[in-house]
């Protein structure tokens, strides 16, 4: 089964070797590197999940109220947003896999 793989720092060195390895294995490889732009934007579901996941990680690192790691009430309502973003990611992944 072909996978989608995002490799950062893939223009040279270990990142490039990993990109070549995954490409040879039949995976769809997207390479991000500050020295070589050129990520394809034609795969909308991939980028949707990538963006949603980034937002979820930021929100998760911010909300600690739910786990009682902070008492700041400003963070109290972030945990439902994280779960919603997670749900959107999983739904998009399932939809694009046909399952």
C-alpha positions as CSV (number, residue, x, y, z in Angstrom):
1,X,0.0,0.0,0.0
2,X,1.4,3.4,-1.0
3,X,1.8,5.9,1.9
4,X,2.0,9.6,1.9
5,X,5.2,10.7,3.5
6,X,6.2,14.3,4.4
7,X,10.0,14.7,5.0
8,X,11.4,18.0,6.3
9,X,15.0,18.8,5.5
10,X,14.8,16.6,2.5
11,X,17.0,18.6,0.1
12,X,20.2,16.9,1.3
13,X,21.8,14.5,3.7
14,X,19.7,12.2,5.8
15,X,16.4,13.8,4.7
16,X,17.2,13.3,1.1
17,X,18.2,9.7,1.7
18,X,14.9,9.1,3.5
19,X,13.0,10.7,0.6
20,X,14.8,8.5,-1.9
21,X,14.2,5.4,0.2
22,X,10.4,6.1,0.5
23,X,10.1,7.0,-3.2
24,X,11.8,3.7,-4.1
25,X,9.4,1.8,-1.9
26,X,6.5,3.3,-3.9
27,X,5.4,5.9,-1.3
28,X,4.2,9.4,-2.3
29,X,6.9,11.7,-0.9
30,X,6.6,15.4,-0.3
31,X,9.8,17.1,0.6
32,X,9.9,20.3,2.6
33,X,13.2,22.2,2.9
34,X,14.1,25.8,3.2
35,X,16.7,25.4,0.5
36,X,14.3,23.8,-2.0
37,X,10.7,24.8,-2.2
38,X,8.3,22.9,-4.4
39,X,5.8,21.0,-2.4
40,X,2.8,19.9,-4.6
41,X,-0.4,21.6,-3.6
42,X,-2.7,19.4,-5.7
43,X,-3.4,16.9,-2.9
44,X,-6.0,18.9,-1.0
45,X,-7.0,16.2,1.5
46,X,-3.3,15.8,2.6
47,X,-2.9,19.5,3.1
48,X,-6.2,19.7,4.9
49,X,-5.2,17.1,7.4
50,X,-1.7,18.6,7.7
51,X,-3.1,22.0,8.6
52,X,-5.8,20.6,11.0
53,X,-3.2,18.5,12.7
54,X,-0.9,21.5,13.2
55,X,-3.7,23.5,14.7
56,X,-4.6,20.5,17.0
57,X,-1.1,20.2,18.2
58,X,-0.8,23.9,19.0
59,X,-4.2,23.9,20.8
60,X,-3.3,20.7,22.7
61,X,0.0,22.3,23.9
62,X,-2.0,25.4,25.0
63,X,-4.8,23.7,26.8
64,X,-3.8,22.2,30.1
65,X,-6.9,23.1,32.1
66,X,-8.6,19.9,31.1
67,X,-5.8,17.9,32.6
68,X,-5.5,20.2,35.6
69,X,-2.0,21.3,34.6
70,X,-3.1,24.9,34.7
71,X,-5.8,26.7,36.5
72,X,-6.1,29.5,34.0
73,X,-9.9,29.5,33.0
74,X,-9.0,31.0,29.6
75,X,-7.9,27.5,28.5
76,X,-10.9,25.7,29.8
77,X,-12.7,25.4,26.5
78,X,-9.8,24.4,24.2
79,X,-10.1,20.7,24.7
80,X,-13.3,20.3,22.7
81,X,-11.6,22.2,19.9
82,X,-8.7,19.7,19.9
83,X,-11.1,16.8,19.8
84,X,-13.0,18.4,16.9
85,X,-9.8,18.9,15.0
86,X,-8.8,15.3,15.6
87,X,-12.2,14.1,14.4
88,X,-12.0,16.2,11.2
89,X,-8.5,14.8,10.5
90,X,-9.6,11.2,11.0
91,X,-12.8,11.7,8.9
92,X,-10.8,13.2,6.0
93,X,-8.3,10.4,6.1
94,X,-11.1,7.8,6.1
95,X,-12.9,9.5,3.3
96,X,-9.8,9.7,1.1
97,X,-9.0,6.0,1.7
98,X,-12.5,5.0,0.6
99,X,-13.3,3.5,4.0
